[in-house]
Amino acid sequence: MQMGGQVRAITQSKPTRLEATIMELANCFEQRGSLDVADNVRGALDTISRNEDFLNMSLAVLMTPE
């Protein structure tokens, strides 16, 4: 039960900061001419965002004690 609370805290406390940092890196790649890398990073973030509910549920299952 406590692990589920930890999963929620992990998945809700830092994703926005992490996403902003990764987007900043993508912007840096783009400014340096690595457009393919920047597009790939943005595509990966979009995929993660679209699957957020499934990922959170999977993490909760994995962290549930047997």
VOZAGU-492946 format. One line per field, with one value per residue (C-alpha): residue in three letters; x, y, z. Coordinates in nm, 2 decimals, m for minus. Layout:
BEGIN
type: [ALA:...]
u: [X:...]
v: [Y:...]
w: [Z:...]
This chain:
BEGIN
type: [MET:GLN:MET:GLY:GLY:GLN:VAL:ARG:ALA:ILE:THR:GLN:SER:LYS:PRO:THR:ARG:LEU:GLU:ALA:THR:ILE:MET:GLU:LEU:ALA:ASN:CYS:PHE:GLU:GLN:ARG:GLY:SER:LEU:ASP:VAL:ALA:ASP:ASN:VAL:ARG:GLY:ALA:LEU:ASP:THR:ILE:SER:ARG:ASN:GLU:ASP:PHE:LEU:ASN:MET:SER:LEU:ALA:VAL:LEU:MET:THR:PRO:GLU]
u: [0.00:0.28:0.46:0.16:0.18:0.55:0.48:0.22:0.46:0.74:0.52:0.35:0.63:0.90:0.77:0.71:1.06:1.20:1.00:1.10:1.47:1.45:1.27:1.55:1.80:1.60:1.61:1.99:2.03:1.81:2.00:2.32:2.17:2.08:1.72:1.68:1.79:1.56:1.26:1.34:1.35:1.02:0.86:0.97:0.83:0.50:0.49:0.55:0.29:0.03:0.10:0.13:m0.16:m0.04:0.31:0.19:m0.02:0.27:0.50:0.24:0.21:0.59:0.63:0.35:0.50:0.41]
v: [0.00:0.24:0.16:0.27:0.61:0.63:0.55:0.83:1.07:0.98:1.00:1.32:1.52:1.55:1.47:1.84:1.94:1.64:1.71:2.07:1.98:1.73:1.98:2.23:1.97:1.92:2.30:2.30:2.01:2.20:2.53:2.34:2.20:1.85:1.87:1.49:1.44:1.72:1.57:1.23:1.36:1.55:1.23:1.02:1.27:1.27:0.89:0.89:1.16:0.96:0.65:0.81:0.63:0.29:0.37:0.48:0.17:m0.06:0.11:0.06:m0.31:m0.36:m0.19:m0.38:m0.63:m0.99]
w: [0.00:0.09:m0.23:m0.44:m0.27:m0.35:m0.71:m0.73:m0.56:m0.80:m1.11:m1.01:m0.85:m1.11:m1.46:m1.55:m1.46:m1.64:m1.95:m1.95:m1.91:m2.19:m2.42:m2.34:m2.45:m2.77:m2.83:m2.78:m3.04:m3.28:m3.24:m3.31:m3.63:m3.51:m3.63:m3.65:m3.29:m3.17:m3.36:m3.22:m2.87:m2.91:m3.07:m2.77:m2.53:m2.72:m2.71:m2.33:m2.28:m2.48:m2.28:m1.94:m1.78:m1.89:m1.77:m1.43:m1.40:m1.50:m1.25:m0.97:m1.06:m1.07:m0.73:m0.56:m0.31:m0.39]
